[in-house]
Amino acid sequence: MVSKLSVRVAGLHLEHPVMNASGILGATPEHIERLASYGFSAIVTKTITPQPREGNPPPIIVEIPNIGLLNAVGLANPGKNIVPKLVEVSKRLGKPIVISVGGSTPSEFLEVASIAEEAGADAIELNLSCPHAKGYGIEIGSDPYQSYEVVKTVANSVKIPTIAKLGLCDRIVEVASKVLEAGAKGLTLINTVRAMVIDVMTARPVLSNVFGGLSGPAIHPIAVRVVYEVYRELRPEIIGCGGVVDWVTAAELILAGARAVQVGTALMWKENIVYDVLIGLRRLIEHFGVRSIEDLVGYSHRV
């Protein structure tokens, strides 16, 4: 019997709608095991680039009480050779795995995506939204035409689903439309939001990179707005991401139009968050008297 919480999104069949967000763990086999132990329905790796990256020098993370986390890791990762090992562990644990892919050119994205497909990954998530790595992420993803070229290059070359992770920009609906046209099976909305913190005693930026990506509760209303707007205009398959800290924040993204959600920063505070979210979503299904969580996707557009 199909569970009331099972979902289909971007070619993935998941036992429930809660995944982890790329960037929190996911760069080593041990990380994959730890993420699986939290109960996520699918594992998303840290963003992998063709060559290893050391990222930015410290300080790279600042916790802002009651607001969230500011990070400027700079896409630090061990490079493409780790991908088969990550896939192997996830498969052994019976978890679908999504390889997050980064690059500065379409060919770099394709290089890692091809390795992911060959290794047996279930999908790839193209990071078109990192706000703190020069030449990567949002510098590509804020341009509809650069985004189109990256997604088209990858989607036309691999058979596993291609998901585009987009960030906050003034042309988000236009970018979303172009990547879907290019062959993306789904969208992850949104990534961290570019921000900064200044030490008032030294008058200097706290992060070595000056700017970082803000995650956590502070960006949740922005994520809800973006999911709502993109769903309203395009009706794509969306994975909602940004400030999910409990079942209510997860439900907001689903009601706005997301078929699944990702959890990132909240893992620092709640290792049992997946189970708490699922309990709440079951109650929400009963509250609205629907058959499954999929009946609530985009429900706010119909009431």
LUMMILO-7637 format. One record per residue (C-alpha): residue in one letter; x, y, z; residue number from 0. Coordinates in steps of 0.02 Angstrom, whole numbers. Example, Ala and Ser with C-alpha at 12.3 -4.5 7.8 and 13.67 -1.06 7.14 Angstrom:
BEGIN
<node><rest>A</rest><east>615</east><north>-225</north><up>390</up><nr>0</nr></node>
<node><rest>S</rest><east>684</east><north>-53</north><up>357</up><nr>1</nr></node>
REM end
This chain:
BEGIN
<node><rest>M</rest><east>0</east><north>0</north><up>0</up><nr>0</nr></node>
<node><rest>V</rest><east>65</east><north>173</north><up>-43</up><nr>1</nr></node>
<node><rest>S</rest><east>101</east><north>281</north><up>109</up><nr>2</nr></node>
<node><rest>K</rest><east>7</east><north>444</north><up>136</up><nr>3</nr></node>
<node><rest>L</rest><east>177</east><north>527</north><up>146</up><nr>4</nr></node>
<node><rest>S</rest><east>258</east><north>453</north><up>-10</up><nr>5</nr></node>
<node><rest>V</rest><east>295</east><north>577</north><up>-148</up><nr>6</nr></node>
<node><rest>R</rest><east>358</east><north>586</north><up>-326</up><nr>7</nr></node>
<node><rest>V</rest><east>470</east><north>731</north><up>-372</up><nr>8</nr></node>
<node><rest>A</rest><east>585</east><north>759</north><up>-520</up><nr>9</nr></node>
<node><rest>G</rest><east>588</east><north>575</north><up>-565</up><nr>10</nr></node>
<node><rest>L</rest><east>622</east><north>517</north><up>-387</up><nr>11</nr></node>
<node><rest>H</rest><east>501</east><north>405</north><up>-289</up><nr>12</nr></node>
<node><rest>L</rest><east>522</east><north>444</north><up>-104</up><nr>13</nr></node>
<node><rest>E</rest><east>447</east><north>363</north><up>50</up><nr>14</nr></node>
<node><rest>H</rest><east>415</east><north>537</north><up>122</up><nr>15</nr></node>
<node><rest>P</rest><east>451</east><north>718</north><up>71</up><nr>16</nr></node>
<node><rest>V</rest><east>597</east><north>761</north><up>187</up><nr>17</nr></node>
<node><rest>M</rest><east>773</east><north>764</north><up>114</up><nr>18</nr></node>
<node><rest>N</rest><east>932</east><north>846</north><up>176</up><nr>19</nr></node>
<node><rest>A</rest><east>999</east><north>1004</north><up>95</up><nr>20</nr></node>
<node><rest>S</rest><east>1167</east><north>1006</north><up>8</up><nr>21</nr></node>
<node><rest>G</rest><east>1303</east><north>1091</north><up>108</up><nr>22</nr></node>
<node><rest>I</rest><east>1273</east><north>1011</north><up>277</up><nr>23</nr></node>
<node><rest>L</rest><east>1382</east><north>854</north><up>281</up><nr>24</nr></node>
<node><rest>G</rest><east>1379</east><north>745</north><up>124</up><nr>25</nr></node>
<node><rest>A</rest><east>1562</east><north>753</north><up>71</up><nr>26</nr></node>
<node><rest>T</rest><east>1624</east><north>586</north><up>140</up><nr>27</nr></node>
<node><rest>P</rest><east>1556</east><north>408</north><up>157</up><nr>28</nr></node>
<node><rest>E</rest><east>1541</east><north>437</north><up>345</up><nr>29</nr></node>
<node><rest>H</rest><east>1433</east><north>589</north><up>313</up><nr>30</nr></node>
<node><rest>I</rest><east>1316</east><north>487</north><up>204</up><nr>31</nr></node>
<node><rest>E</rest><east>1296</east><north>359</north><up>343</up><nr>32</nr></node>
<node><rest>R</rest><east>1259</east><north>496</north><up>468</up><nr>33</nr></node>
<node><rest>L</rest><east>1129</east><north>580</north><up>357</up><nr>34</nr></node>
<node><rest>A</rest><east>1044</east><north>413</north><up>324</up><nr>35</nr></node>
<node><rest>S</rest><east>1032</east><north>384</north><up>512</up><nr>36</nr></node>
<node><rest>Y</rest><east>928</east><north>544</north><up>529</up><nr>37</nr></node>
<node><rest>G</rest><east>788</east><north>466</north><up>426</up><nr>38</nr></node>
<node><rest>F</rest><east>795</east><north>569</north><up>267</up><nr>39</nr></node>
<node><rest>S</rest><east>703</east><north>491</north><up>118</up><nr>40</nr></node>
<node><rest>A</rest><east>848</east><north>534</north><up>2</up><nr>41</nr></node>
<node><rest>I</rest><east>1026</east><north>595</north><up>28</up><nr>42</nr></node>
<node><rest>V</rest><east>1093</east><north>750</north><up>-58</up><nr>43</nr></node>
<node><rest>T</rest><east>1282</east><north>765</north><up>-60</up><nr>44</nr></node>
<node><rest>K</rest><east>1387</east><north>918</north><up>-33</up><nr>45</nr></node>
<node><rest>T</rest><east>1421</east><north>1008</north><up>-196</up><nr>46</nr></node>
<node><rest>I</rest><east>1557</east><north>917</north><up>-292</up><nr>47</nr></node>
<node><rest>T</rest><east>1667</east><north>1003</north><up>-420</up><nr>48</nr></node>
<node><rest>P</rest><east>1785</east><north>918</north><up>-546</up><nr>49</nr></node>
<node><rest>Q</rest><east>1941</east><north>959</north><up>-446</up><nr>50</nr></node>
<node><rest>P</rest><east>1959</east><north>967</north><up>-256</up><nr>51</nr></node>
<node><rest>R</rest><east>1930</east><north>1139</north><up>-180</up><nr>52</nr></node>
<node><rest>E</rest><east>2000</east><north>1199</north><up>-14</up><nr>53</nr></node>
<node><rest>G</rest><east>1872</east><north>1338</north><up>-4</up><nr>54</nr></node>
<node><rest>N</rest><east>1895</east><north>1501</north><up>90</up><nr>55</nr></node>
<node><rest>P</rest><east>2014</east><north>1525</north><up>238</up><nr>56</nr></node>
<node><rest>P</rest><east>1936</east><north>1542</north><up>411</up><nr>57</nr></node>
<node><rest>P</rest><east>1833</east><north>1616</north><up>483</up><nr>58</nr></node>
<node><rest>I</rest><east>1700</east><north>1542</north><up>368</up><nr>59</nr></node>
<node><rest>I</rest><east>1548</east><north>1516</north><up>483</up><nr>60</nr></node>
<node><rest>V</rest><east>1456</east><north>1634</north><up>600</up><nr>61</nr></node>
<node><rest>E</rest><east>1304</east><north>1582</north><up>700</up><nr>62</nr></node>
<node><rest>I</rest><east>1180</east><north>1724</north><up>723</up><nr>63</nr></node>
<node><rest>P</rest><east>1068</east><north>1687</north><up>873</up><nr>64</nr></node>
<node><rest>N</rest><east>882</east><north>1671</north><up>832</up><nr>65</nr></node>
<node><rest>I</rest><east>916</east><north>1711</north><up>650</up><nr>66</nr></node>
<node><rest>G</rest><east>1020</east><north>1574</north><up>572</up><nr>67</nr></node>
<node><rest>L</rest><east>1192</east><north>1536</north><up>505</up><nr>68</nr></node>
<node><rest>L</rest><east>1307</east><north>1636</north><up>393</up><nr>69</nr></node>
<node><rest>N</rest><east>1435</east><north>1533</north><up>299</up><nr>70</nr></node>
<node><rest>A</rest><east>1565</east><north>1563</north><up>166</up><nr>71</nr></node>
<node><rest>V</rest><east>1640</east><north>1390</north><up>148</up><nr>72</nr></node>
<node><rest>G</rest><east>1678</east><north>1423</north><up>-35</up><nr>73</nr></node>
<node><rest>L</rest><east>1622</east><north>1255</north><up>-105</up><nr>74</nr></node>
<node><rest>A</rest><east>1759</east><north>1159</north><up>-16</up><nr>75</nr></node>
<node><rest>N</rest><east>1749</east><north>977</north><up>-72</up><nr>76</nr></node>
<node><rest>P</rest><east>1861</east><north>827</north><up>-112</up><nr>77</nr></node>
<node><rest>G</rest><east>1826</east><north>828</north><up>-300</up><nr>78</nr></node>
<node><rest>K</rest><east>1747</east><north>708</north><up>-424</up><nr>79</nr></node>
<node><rest>N</rest><east>1839</east><north>550</north><up>-370</up><nr>80</nr></node>
<node><rest>I</rest><east>1736</east><north>541</north><up>-210</up><nr>81</nr></node>
<node><rest>V</rest><east>1571</east><north>521</north><up>-304</up><nr>82</nr></node>
<node><rest>P</rest><east>1573</east><north>330</north><up>-330</up><nr>83</nr></node>
<node><rest>K</rest><east>1612</east><north>304</north><up>-145</up><nr>84</nr></node>
<node><rest>L</rest><east>1467</east><north>414</north><up>-91</up><nr>85</nr></node>
<node><rest>V</rest><east>1348</east><north>323</north><up>-207</up><nr>86</nr></node>
<node><rest>E</rest><east>1408</east><north>153</north><up>-147</up><nr>87</nr></node>
<node><rest>V</rest><east>1371</east><north>193</north><up>35</up><nr>88</nr></node>
<node><rest>S</rest><east>1200</east><north>266</north><up>-1</up><nr>89</nr></node>
<node><rest>K</rest><east>1151</east><north>116</north><up>-105</up><nr>90</nr></node>
<node><rest>R</rest><east>1208</east><north>-3</north><up>32</up><nr>91</nr></node>
<node><rest>L</rest><east>1096</east><north>90</north><up>153</up><nr>92</nr></node>
<node><rest>G</rest><east>948</east><north>84</north><up>33</up><nr>93</nr></node>
<node><rest>K</rest><east>937</east><north>273</north><up>11</up><nr>94</nr></node>
<node><rest>P</rest><east>917</east><north>363</north><up>-156</up><nr>95</nr></node>
<node><rest>I</rest><east>1062</east><north>483</north><up>-181</up><nr>96</nr></node>
<node><rest>V</rest><east>1067</east><north>650</north><up>-269</up><nr>97</nr></node>
<node><rest>I</rest><east>1239</east><north>715</north><up>-316</up><nr>98</nr></node>
<node><rest>S</rest><east>1253</east><north>903</north><up>-299</up><nr>99</nr></node>
<node><rest>V</rest><east>1362</east><north>965</north><up>-441</up><nr>100</nr></node>
<node><rest>G</rest><east>1459</east><north>1127</north><up>-455</up><nr>101</nr></node>
<node><rest>G</rest><east>1562</east><north>1204</north><up>-594</up><nr>102</nr></node>
<node><rest>S</rest><east>1611</east><north>1365</north><up>-678</up><nr>103</nr></node>
<node><rest>T</rest><east>1572</east><north>1308</north><up>-856</up><nr>104</nr></node>
<node><rest>P</rest><east>1444</east><north>1189</north><up>-934</up><nr>105</nr></node>
<node><rest>S</rest><east>1581</east><north>1062</north><up>-970</up><nr>106</nr></node>
<node><rest>E</rest><east>1634</east><north>1060</north><up>-786</up><nr>107</nr></node>
<node><rest>F</rest><east>1455</east><north>1025</north><up>-731</up><nr>108</nr></node>
<node><rest>L</rest><east>1443</east><north>886</north><up>-860</up><nr>109</nr></node>
<node><rest>E</rest><east>1607</east><north>808</north><up>-804</up><nr>110</nr></node>
<node><rest>V</rest><east>1543</east><north>776</north><up>-628</up><nr>111</nr></node>
<node><rest>A</rest><east>1365</east><north>735</north><up>-684</up><nr>112</nr></node>
<node><rest>S</rest><east>1430</east><north>599</north><up>-801</up><nr>113</nr></node>
<node><rest>I</rest><east>1531</east><north>520</north><up>-662</up><nr>114</nr></node>
<node><rest>A</rest><east>1377</east><north>525</north><up>-549</up><nr>115</nr></node>
<node><rest>E</rest><east>1271</east><north>437</north><up>-679</up><nr>116</nr></node>
<node><rest>E</rest><east>1402</east><north>305</north><up>-712</up><nr>117</nr></node>
<node><rest>A</rest><east>1419</east><north>273</north><up>-525</up><nr>118</nr></node>
<node><rest>G</rest><east>1232</east><north>241</north><up>-510</up><nr>119</nr></node>
<node><rest>A</rest><east>1168</east><north>402</north><up>-432</up><nr>120</nr></node>
<node><rest>D</rest><east>979</east><north>426</north><up>-438</up><nr>121</nr></node>
<node><rest>A</rest><east>984</east><north>610</north><up>-489</up><nr>122</nr></node>
<node><rest>I</rest><east>1095</east><north>762</north><up>-497</up><nr>123</nr></node>
<node><rest>E</rest><east>1064</east><north>934</north><up>-424</up><nr>124</nr></node>
<node><rest>L</rest><east>1153</east><north>1074</north><up>-516</up><nr>125</nr></node>
<node><rest>N</rest><east>1212</east><north>1208</north><up>-395</up><nr>126</nr></node>
<node><rest>L</rest><east>1169</east><north>1367</north><up>-488</up><nr>127</nr></node>
<node><rest>S</rest><east>1149</east><north>1469</north><up>-330</up><nr>128</nr></node>
<node><rest>C</rest><east>1296</east><north>1468</north><up>-209</up><nr>129</nr></node>
<node><rest>P</rest><east>1316</east><north>1652</north><up>-160</up><nr>130</nr></node>
<node><rest>H</rest><east>1496</east><north>1650</north><up>-97</up><nr>131</nr></node>
<node><rest>A</rest><east>1608</east><north>1563</north><up>-226</up><nr>132</nr></node>
<node><rest>K</rest><east>1673</east><north>1678</north><up>-362</up><nr>133</nr></node>
<node><rest>G</rest><east>1636</east><north>1615</north><up>-537</up><nr>134</nr></node>
<node><rest>Y</rest><east>1515</east><north>1482</north><up>-474</up><nr>135</nr></node>
<node><rest>G</rest><east>1337</east><north>1469</north><up>-414</up><nr>136</nr></node>
<node><rest>I</rest><east>1231</east><north>1626</north><up>-415</up><nr>137</nr></node>
<node><rest>E</rest><east>1350</east><north>1713</north><up>-536</up><nr>138</nr></node>
<node><rest>I</rest><east>1289</east><north>1587</north><up>-663</up><nr>139</nr></node>
<node><rest>G</rest><east>1115</east><north>1556</north><up>-594</up><nr>140</nr></node>
<node><rest>S</rest><east>1059</east><north>1737</north><up>-595</up><nr>141</nr></node>
<node><rest>D</rest><east>1080</east><north>1741</north><up>-785</up><nr>142</nr></node>
<node><rest>P</rest><east>938</east><north>1647</north><up>-874</up><nr>143</nr></node>
<node><rest>Y</rest><east>1045</east><north>1610</north><up>-1027</up><nr>144</nr></node>
<node><rest>Q</rest><east>1199</east><north>1547</north><up>-936</up><nr>145</nr></node>
<node><rest>S</rest><east>1085</east><north>1438</north><up>-829</up><nr>146</nr></node>
<node><rest>Y</rest><east>999</east><north>1373</north><up>-986</up><nr>147</nr></node>
<node><rest>E</rest><east>1166</east><north>1322</north><up>-1063</up><nr>148</nr></node>
<node><rest>V</rest><east>1224</east><north>1229</north><up>-909</up><nr>149</nr></node>
<node><rest>V</rest><east>1061</east><north>1133</north><up>-888</up><nr>150</nr></node>
<node><rest>K</rest><east>1044</east><north>1095</north><up>-1073</up><nr>151</nr></node>
<node><rest>T</rest><east>1222</east><north>1029</north><up>-1082</up><nr>152</nr></node>
<node><rest>V</rest><east>1193</east><north>912</north><up>-936</up><nr>153</nr></node>
<node><rest>A</rest><east>1013</east><north>861</north><up>-965</up><nr>154</nr></node>
<node><rest>N</rest><east>1048</east><north>817</north><up>-1147</up><nr>155</nr></node>
<node><rest>S</rest><east>1195</east><north>708</north><up>-1098</up><nr>156</nr></node>
<node><rest>V</rest><east>1138</east><north>607</north><up>-947</up><nr>157</nr></node>
<node><rest>K</rest><east>985</east><north>499</north><up>-925</up><nr>158</nr></node>
<node><rest>I</rest><east>959</east><north>520</north><up>-738</up><nr>159</nr></node>
<node><rest>P</rest><east>851</east><north>668</north><up>-684</up><nr>160</nr></node>
<node><rest>T</rest><east>929</east><north>841</north><up>-681</up><nr>161</nr></node>
<node><rest>I</rest><east>871</east><north>958</north><up>-544</up><nr>162</nr></node>
<node><rest>A</rest><east>920</east><north>1142</north><up>-545</up><nr>163</nr></node>
<node><rest>K</rest><east>950</east><north>1225</north><up>-376</up><nr>164</nr></node>
<node><rest>L</rest><east>915</east><north>1410</north><up>-394</up><nr>165</nr></node>
<node><rest>G</rest><east>946</east><north>1555</north><up>-277</up><nr>166</nr></node>
<node><rest>L</rest><east>868</east><north>1722</north><up>-241</up><nr>167</nr></node>
<node><rest>C</rest><east>881</east><north>1844</north><up>-387</up><nr>168</nr></node>
<node><rest>D</rest><east>773</east><north>1975</north><up>-469</up><nr>169</nr></node>
<node><rest>R</rest><east>739</east><north>1863</north><up>-619</up><nr>170</nr></node>
<node><rest>I</rest><east>699</east><north>1702</north><up>-526</up><nr>171</nr></node>
<node><rest>V</rest><east>541</east><north>1660</north><up>-625</up><nr>172</nr></node>
<node><rest>E</rest><east>630</east><north>1692</north><up>-790</up><nr>173</nr></node>
<node><rest>V</rest><east>779</east><north>1586</north><up>-737</up><nr>174</nr></node>
<node><rest>A</rest><east>663</east><north>1447</north><up>-679</up><nr>175</nr></node>
<node><rest>S</rest><east>572</east><north>1450</north><up>-845</up><nr>176</nr></node>
<node><rest>K</rest><east>734</east><north>1438</north><up>-944</up><nr>177</nr></node>
<node><rest>V</rest><east>807</east><north>1292</north><up>-846</up><nr>178</nr></node>
<node><rest>L</rest><east>644</east><north>1197</north><up>-863</up><nr>179</nr></node>
<node><rest>E</rest><east>647</east><north>1232</north><up>-1049</up><nr>180</nr></node>
<node><rest>A</rest><east>826</east><north>1167</north><up>-1052</up><nr>181</nr></node>
<node><rest>G</rest><east>774</east><north>1000</north><up>-979</up><nr>182</nr></node>
<node><rest>A</rest><east>774</east><north>1013</north><up>-790</up><nr>183</nr></node>
<node><rest>K</rest><east>652</east><north>887</north><up>-714</up><nr>184</nr></node>
<node><rest>G</rest><east>632</east><north>992</north><up>-558</up><nr>185</nr></node>
<node><rest>L</rest><east>690</east><north>1142</north><up>-459</up><nr>186</nr></node>
<node><rest>T</rest><east>763</east><north>1160</north><up>-285</up><nr>187</nr></node>
<node><rest>L</rest><east>712</east><north>1330</north><up>-214</up><nr>188</nr></node>
<node><rest>I</rest><east>809</east><north>1416</north><up>-134</up><nr>189</nr></node>
<node><rest>N</rest><east>991</east><north>1420</north><up>-83</up><nr>190</nr></node>
<node><rest>T</rest><east>1066</east><north>1531</north><up>52</up><nr>191</nr></node>
<node><rest>V</rest><east>1049</east><north>1719</north><up>32</up><nr>192</nr></node>
<node><rest>R</rest><east>1201</east><north>1832</north><up>14</up><nr>193</nr></node>
<node><rest>A</rest><east>1233</east><north>1927</north><up>176</up><nr>194</nr></node>
<node><rest>M</rest><east>1369</east><north>1989</north><up>292</up><nr>195</nr></node>
<node><rest>V</rest><east>1412</east><north>2026</north><up>474</up><nr>196</nr></node>
<node><rest>I</rest><east>1527</east><north>2164</north><up>537</up><nr>197</nr></node>
<node><rest>D</rest><east>1622</east><north>2157</north><up>701</up><nr>198</nr></node>
<node><rest>V</rest><east>1579</east><north>2327</north><up>776</up><nr>199</nr></node>
<node><rest>M</rest><east>1734</east><north>2327</north><up>888</up><nr>200</nr></node>
<node><rest>T</rest><east>1854</east><north>2314</north><up>741</up><nr>201</nr></node>
<node><rest>A</rest><east>1739</east><north>2383</north><up>604</up><nr>202</nr></node>
<node><rest>R</rest><east>1791</east><north>2236</north><up>496</up><nr>203</nr></node>
<node><rest>P</rest><east>1686</east><north>2102</north><up>412</up><nr>204</nr></node>
<node><rest>V</rest><east>1687</east><north>1943</north><up>516</up><nr>205</nr></node>
<node><rest>L</rest><east>1701</east><north>1821</north><up>371</up><nr>206</nr></node>
<node><rest>S</rest><east>1865</east><north>1810</north><up>277</up><nr>207</nr></node>
<node><rest>N</rest><east>1765</east><north>1813</north><up>116</up><nr>208</nr></node>
<node><rest>V</rest><east>1670</east><north>1968</north><up>176</up><nr>209</nr></node>
<node><rest>F</rest><east>1505</east><north>1899</north><up>109</up><nr>210</nr></node>
<node><rest>G</rest><east>1426</east><north>1733</north><up>150</up><nr>211</nr></node>
<node><rest>G</rest><east>1264</east><north>1639</north><up>129</up><nr>212</nr></node>
<node><rest>L</rest><east>1128</east><north>1664</north><up>260</up><nr>213</nr></node>
<node><rest>S</rest><east>1027</east><north>1508</north><up>301</up><nr>214</nr></node>
<node><rest>G</rest><east>900</east><north>1460</north><up>434</up><nr>215</nr></node>
<node><rest>P</rest><east>740</east><north>1541</north><up>499</up><nr>216</nr></node>
<node><rest>A</rest><east>782</east><north>1715</north><up>432</up><nr>217</nr></node>
<node><rest>I</rest><east>765</east><north>1662</north><up>250</up><nr>218</nr></node>
<node><rest>H</rest><east>612</east><north>1551</north><up>268</up><nr>219</nr></node>
<node><rest>P</rest><east>480</east><north>1681</north><up>220</up><nr>220</nr></node>
<node><rest>I</rest><east>585</east><north>1721</north><up>66</up><nr>221</nr></node>
<node><rest>A</rest><east>591</east><north>1537</north><up>18</up><nr>222</nr></node>
<node><rest>V</rest><east>402</east><north>1522</north><up>39</up><nr>223</nr></node>
<node><rest>R</rest><east>375</east><north>1673</north><up>-72</up><nr>224</nr></node>
<node><rest>V</rest><east>490</east><north>1608</north><up>-209</up><nr>225</nr></node>
<node><rest>V</rest><east>412</east><north>1434</north><up>-208</up><nr>226</nr></node>
<node><rest>Y</rest><east>238</east><north>1510</north><up>-212</up><nr>227</nr></node>
<node><rest>E</rest><east>279</east><north>1628</north><up>-355</up><nr>228</nr></node>
<node><rest>V</rest><east>371</east><north>1502</north><up>-463</up><nr>229</nr></node>
<node><rest>Y</rest><east>235</east><north>1371</north><up>-436</up><nr>230</nr></node>
<node><rest>R</rest><east>99</east><north>1496</north><up>-478</up><nr>231</nr></node>
<node><rest>E</rest><east>182</east><north>1547</north><up>-641</up><nr>232</nr></node>
<node><rest>L</rest><east>256</east><north>1383</north><up>-703</up><nr>233</nr></node>
<node><rest>R</rest><east>185</east><north>1235</north><up>-604</up><nr>234</nr></node>
<node><rest>P</rest><east>352</east><north>1142</north><up>-600</up><nr>235</nr></node>
<node><rest>E</rest><east>403</east><north>1003</north><up>-482</up><nr>236</nr></node>
<node><rest>I</rest><east>486</east><north>1093</north><up>-337</up><nr>237</nr></node>
<node><rest>I</rest><east>593</east><north>1042</north><up>-187</up><nr>238</nr></node>
<node><rest>G</rest><east>574</east><north>1179</north><up>-58</up><nr>239</nr></node>
<node><rest>C</rest><east>726</east><north>1231</north><up>42</up><nr>240</nr></node>
<node><rest>G</rest><east>762</east><north>1371</north><up>164</up><nr>241</nr></node>
<node><rest>G</rest><east>730</east><north>1383</north><up>350</up><nr>242</nr></node>
<node><rest>V</rest><east>639</east><north>1219</north><up>377</up><nr>243</nr></node>
<node><rest>V</rest><east>651</east><north>1197</north><up>566</up><nr>244</nr></node>
<node><rest>D</rest><east>489</east><north>1103</north><up>607</up><nr>245</nr></node>
<node><rest>W</rest><east>333</east><north>1031</north><up>527</up><nr>246</nr></node>
<node><rest>V</rest><east>250</east><north>1201</north><up>509</up><nr>247</nr></node>
<node><rest>T</rest><east>392</east><north>1275</north><up>405</up><nr>248</nr></node>
<node><rest>A</rest><east>397</east><north>1116</north><up>300</up><nr>249</nr></node>
<node><rest>A</rest><east>208</east><north>1124</north><up>275</up><nr>250</nr></node>
<node><rest>E</rest><east>217</east><north>1305</north><up>218</up><nr>251</nr></node>
<node><rest>L</rest><east>332</east><north>1258</north><up>75</up><nr>252</nr></node>
<node><rest>I</rest><east>222</east><north>1112</north><up>25</up><nr>253</nr></node>
<node><rest>L</rest><east>63</east><north>1217</north><up>28</up><nr>254</nr></node>
<node><rest>A</rest><east>155</east><north>1348</north><up>-76</up><nr>255</nr></node>
<node><rest>G</rest><east>196</east><north>1218</north><up>-210</up><nr>256</nr></node>
<node><rest>A</rest><east>341</east><north>1106</north><up>-155</up><nr>257</nr></node>
<node><rest>R</rest><east>326</east><north>918</north><up>-176</up><nr>258</nr></node>
<node><rest>A</rest><east>470</east><north>887</north><up>-56</up><nr>259</nr></node>
<node><rest>V</rest><east>575</east><north>989</north><up>64</up><nr>260</nr></node>
<node><rest>Q</rest><east>757</east><north>995</north><up>115</up><nr>261</nr></node>
<node><rest>V</rest><east>827</east><north>1024</north><up>290</up><nr>262</nr></node>
<node><rest>G</rest><east>997</east><north>1102</north><up>318</up><nr>263</nr></node>
<node><rest>T</rest><east>1040</east><north>1222</north><up>459</up><nr>264</nr></node>
<node><rest>A</rest><east>911</east><north>1148</north><up>579</up><nr>265</nr></node>
<node><rest>L</rest><east>1017</east><north>990</north><up>591</up><nr>266</nr></node>
<node><rest>M</rest><east>1133</east><north>1089</north><up>705</up><nr>267</nr></node>
<node><rest>W</rest><east>993</east><north>1100</north><up>832</up><nr>268</nr></node>
<node><rest>K</rest><east>876</east><north>953</north><up>800</up><nr>269</nr></node>
<node><rest>E</rest><east>944</east><north>785</north><up>745</up><nr>270</nr></node>
<node><rest>N</rest><east>769</east><north>711</north><up>758</up><nr>271</nr></node>
<node><rest>I</rest><east>688</east><north>843</north><up>649</up><nr>272</nr></node>
<node><rest>V</rest><east>636</east><north>720</north><up>513</up><nr>273</nr></node>
<node><rest>Y</rest><east>525</east><north>622</north><up>630</up><nr>274</nr></node>
<node><rest>D</rest><east>448</east><north>779</north><up>704</up><nr>275</nr></node>
<node><rest>V</rest><east>408</east><north>845</north><up>530</up><nr>276</nr></node>
<node><rest>L</rest><east>328</east><north>682</north><up>476</up><nr>277</nr></node>
<node><rest>I</rest><east>216</east><north>675</north><up>630</up><nr>278</nr></node>
<node><rest>G</rest><east>157</east><north>851</north><up>594</up><nr>279</nr></node>
<node><rest>L</rest><east>126</east><north>817</north><up>409</up><nr>280</nr></node>
<node><rest>R</rest><east>19</east><north>665</north><up>452</up><nr>281</nr></node>
<node><rest>R</rest><east>-88</east><north>777</north><up>562</up><nr>282</nr></node>
<node><rest>L</rest><east>-101</east><north>904</north><up>422</up><nr>283</nr></node>
<node><rest>I</rest><east>-166</east><north>771</north><up>303</up><nr>284</nr></node>
<node><rest>E</rest><east>-301</east><north>727</north><up>431</up><nr>285</nr></node>
<node><rest>H</rest><east>-341</east><north>910</north><up>461</up><nr>286</nr></node>
<node><rest>F</rest><east>-380</east><north>943</north><up>278</up><nr>287</nr></node>
<node><rest>G</rest><east>-460</east><north>773</north><up>251</up><nr>288</nr></node>
<node><rest>V</rest><east>-357</east><north>728</north><up>99</up><nr>289</nr></node>
<node><rest>R</rest><east>-287</east><north>560</north><up>47</up><nr>290</nr></node>
<node><rest>S</rest><east>-101</east><north>601</north><up>45</up><nr>291</nr></node>
<node><rest>I</rest><east>28</east><north>737</north><up>62</up><nr>292</nr></node>
<node><rest>E</rest><east>33</east><north>754</north><up>-127</up><nr>293</nr></node>
<node><rest>D</rest><east>-146</east><north>820</north><up>-121</up><nr>294</nr></node>
<node><rest>L</rest><east>-81</east><north>968</north><up>-20</up><nr>295</nr></node>
<node><rest>V</rest><east>54</east><north>1020</north><up>-144</up><nr>296</nr></node>
<node><rest>G</rest><east>10</east><north>1197</north><up>-196</up><nr>297</nr></node>
<node><rest>Y</rest><east>-151</east><north>1191</north><up>-93</up><nr>298</nr></node>
<node><rest>S</rest><east>-135</east><north>1375</north><up>-51</up><nr>299</nr></node>
<node><rest>H</rest><east>-166</east><north>1415</north><up>-234</up><nr>300</nr></node>
<node><rest>R</rest><east>-334</east><north>1325</north><up>-230</up><nr>301</nr></node>
<node><rest>V</rest><east>-417</east><north>1395</north><up>-74</up><nr>302</nr></node>
REM end
